[in-house]
Structure formats: C-alpha cells, structure tokens
C-alpha cells in the first residue's frame, strides 16, 4: 500500500511544481486578456440582451401612446374597448358594459378600431343625443 501512495506522489509532484514555477513577468499580459474577455462579454450582453429589450420597450410605449377611443386592448389578460384615456390610466368598457380603470403600463396588446366601429360609435352617440 505504501508503494502505491509513494508512486502517486511521485507522479503528482511535477504537476504542482509547474504551477509554482509560473513566471510572474507575464502578469500584464494576463490583465490585458482579462480586459479583452470582459469587453467581449459586455458587447455580447449589449447586442443579445439590452438592445432588443430597448426596442421592445420603445415599441410597447408607442402602442400605448397611440391609444384612442374605441380601440380593443388587452390589459393583464382582460380584453376591453377603450372608453376614456387619461394621462396615466385608461378606462376600458367590458363586454357586459362594466368599466374598469387600468394603468397604461398594464396594456400589452392594442387592436385599432376599424372604420365600421367608428361609424357605429358615431351613430350610437347621435341616437343618445337625440333622445
């Protein structure tokens, strides 16, 4: 048993000796290599993560800012028609006539109203005002 342990220690000794004898003069090269790798990682994160997220946010903000009365929107899984728009909130009219107020940031999808729906809304307004 002692012979096996001494045999492995003879084999392992040169491995550890090489690590201890590494030259210290090339440390500036190691720093440069580290900075290059950090730079590559930052470029990777910018083009793969940050830039597409910025584009997605900008597109979502444009959708929310272009809201108008009559648009069908999805807010947190709830579908409704825009009844009124304020600075930070939107009041949605539901299928059964109930109205719910949501933050503009909660709106995830906007389907613009068609010309037919605009004409229908105008006709309803005229009927209500005539009564």
Secondary structure by P-SEA (a helix, b strand, c coil): caaaaaaaaaaaaaaaaaaaaccccaaaaaaaaaaaaaaaaaaaaaacccaaaaaaaaaaaaaaaaccccbbbbccccccccccccccbbbbbccccbbbbbccccccbbbbbcaaaaaaaaaaaaaaaac
